[in-house]
Structure formats: structure tokens, C-alpha cells
Amino acid sequence: MVLKFPTENEGVEVCIARPGVIANPSTWSRALVANLFRIVGFFGRSLPNIQRSELAAAVLNQVMDGFEKEALLNADLVRIGQRELKFSSMPYRC
């Protein structure tokens, strides 16, 4: 239904973000859960997860620069988010 919306409404674009577990280590309990997912992923089947900062950077990038594809999976969001966070931490040069 969401992907059909732009065909019915001119000038509208949509993108579906499909993140995995959103890790937010802002409190000790959330940090514990985030680390638990990392440990489980290390020893067994990896659970798709993304940091809140990576997700925010990826979504903002896609809104500003255009959508790569109709549905962004967790791996896409992590890749884009990490790239944008790395880019934003580079010193500005004139």
C-alpha cells in the first residue's frame, strides 16, 4: 500500500526502512541488551541490529540525497549510516 501511494499522488516518493533491533545504549539496561545482541551474534546466528545514530544518519541521508531503493534493509541502513557518521566527523576544509 505504501509503495503504491506515489503512483496515485504526483511528486511523492516513498522508501521503506526495515531496521533490525535498534540499539540505544543510553542507559545501563539498554546497553546491557545491546551488548547481549552483539554476544549472541558473535556466537550464533547474527541478529540484525543498528545503532540509533546510524539509523538517524541513514534516514536523513536518504531524505536529503534521494532514495537508493524502495526498501532499505538493516544492512543497507548500517552501511549508509556508518558512511554518513564517518563523513560528518571529518574536519571541514575551505
C-alpha positions in Angstrom: 0.0 0.0 0.0 2.8 2.4 0.8 4.7 1.6 -2.4 1.5 2.2 -4.4 1.0 5.7 -2.9 3.4 7.6 -5.3 1.6 6.2 -8.4 -1.6 7.8 -7.1 0.0 11.1 -5.9 2.3 13.1 -8.2 5.5 14.3 -6.7 5.6 11.8 -3.9 8.4 9.4 -3.2 8.5 6.7 -0.6 11.1 4.5 0.9 10.6 1.7 3.5 13.2 1.4 6.2 13.5 -2.1 7.6 15.9 -1.9 10.5 16.6 -4.8 12.8 16.9 -4.3 16.5 17.6 -0.6 17.3 20.4 -0.5 19.9 20.2 2.5 22.2 22.8 2.3 24.9 21.8 5.4 26.7 21.0 3.6 30.0 22.7 0.7 31.6 19.8 -1.6 31.0 19.6 -0.7 27.3 23.4 -1.0 27.0 23.1 -4.5 28.5 20.5 -5.5 26.0 22.6 -4.1 23.1 25.7 -6.0 24.3 23.6 -9.1 24.6 22.6 -8.9 21.0 26.3 -8.5 20.0 27.3 -11.5 22.0 24.5 -13.7 20.6 25.5 -12.5 17.1 29.2 -13.4 17.8 28.5 -17.0 18.9 25.5 -17.8 16.8 23.1 -16.6 14.2 23.6 -12.9 13.9 20.6 -10.8 14.8 20.3 -7.7 12.6 20.8 -4.6 14.7 21.6 -1.0 14.2 22.7 1.9 16.5 20.2 4.7 16.9 22.8 7.2 15.5 23.4 5.0 12.4 19.6 4.8 11.7 19.1 8.5 12.1 22.1 9.3 9.8 21.0 6.9 7.2 17.4 8.1 7.1 18.4 11.7 7.0 20.8 11.0 4.2 18.2 9.2 2.1 15.7 12.1 2.6 18.3 14.7 1.6 20.1 12.9 -1.2 17.4 10.6 -2.6 16.4 7.0 -2.0 18.8 4.2 -3.1 15.9 1.8 -3.5 12.3 1.3 -2.4 13.2 -0.8 0.7 16.3 -0.3 2.8 17.2 -3.4 4.8 19.2 -3.3 8.0 22.5 -3.9 6.2 21.8 -1.0 3.9 20.9 1.3 6.8 24.0 0.3 8.7 26.2 0.9 5.7 24.7 4.3 4.8 24.6 5.4 8.5 28.2 4.5 9.2 29.3 6.2 6.0 27.4 9.4 6.9 28.7 9.4 10.5 32.3 9.0 9.3 31.8 11.7 6.7 30.3 14.1 9.3 33.2 13.6 11.7 35.7 14.7 9.1 37.1 18.2 9.6 35.6 20.9 7.3 38.1 22.3 4.8 37.6 25.5 2.8 
